[in-house]
Amino acid sequence: MGAKNHAIVMPDADKEDTINALIGACYGSTGQRCMAISVAVMVGDAAEWIPEIVEKTRKLSIGAGVNNPDIAPLITKEST
């Protein structure tokens, strides 16, 4: 699974809080912070949440760093 940060999502977790936390952990700071989640392991019925995670992720705003976008530019081109 690689040497990166992982999240294990159990089916009894609070769905809304968990989805928001996953999105924030994955995309906060444009994914450049050391604690960014790169892998989510969905256990049991939690896998049914994946379409909602995708839908909410698609709604994130992407911008030039002004007007408070959810995802701003990378620091350097080499960061991609």
NORSULBEL-V748263 format. One record per residue. N is the residue number from 0. OMEGA is omega in degrees with one decimal (NA if undefined). Layout:
BEGIN
[[N,OMEGA] [N,OMEGA]]
END
This chain:
BEGIN
[[0,177.9] [1,-178.1] [2,-179.4] [3,-177.6] [4,-177.7] [5,173.8] [6,174.5] [7,-176.8] [8,179.6] [9,-175.7] [10,179.7] [11,177.2] [12,174.6] [13,-171.5] [14,-175.3] [15,179.0] [16,-178.4] [17,179.1] [18,178.6] [19,179.4] [20,178.7] [21,-179.0] [22,178.0] [23,-179.0] [24,-179.8] [25,-169.4] [26,176.8] [27,-177.1] [28,180.0] [29,178.7] [30,-175.5] [31,179.4] [32,-174.2] [33,-179.2] [34,178.9] [35,178.6] [36,178.6] [37,-179.0] [38,172.7] [39,177.6] [40,-177.2] [41,-176.3] [42,175.4] [43,-176.3] [44,178.0] [45,178.1] [46,178.0] [47,-179.7] [48,-174.2] [49,178.9] [50,179.0] [51,176.2] [52,178.8] [53,-179.4] [54,-179.8] [55,179.1] [56,178.8] [57,-179.9] [58,179.0] [59,178.7] [60,178.7] [61,-177.1] [62,-174.1] [63,179.4] [64,173.9] [65,-178.6] [66,171.8] [67,176.6] [68,176.8] [69,179.5] [70,-178.7] [71,-177.8] [72,171.3] [73,-178.6] [74,179.6] [75,177.5] [76,-179.4] [77,-179.1] [78,-177.2] [79,NA]]
END
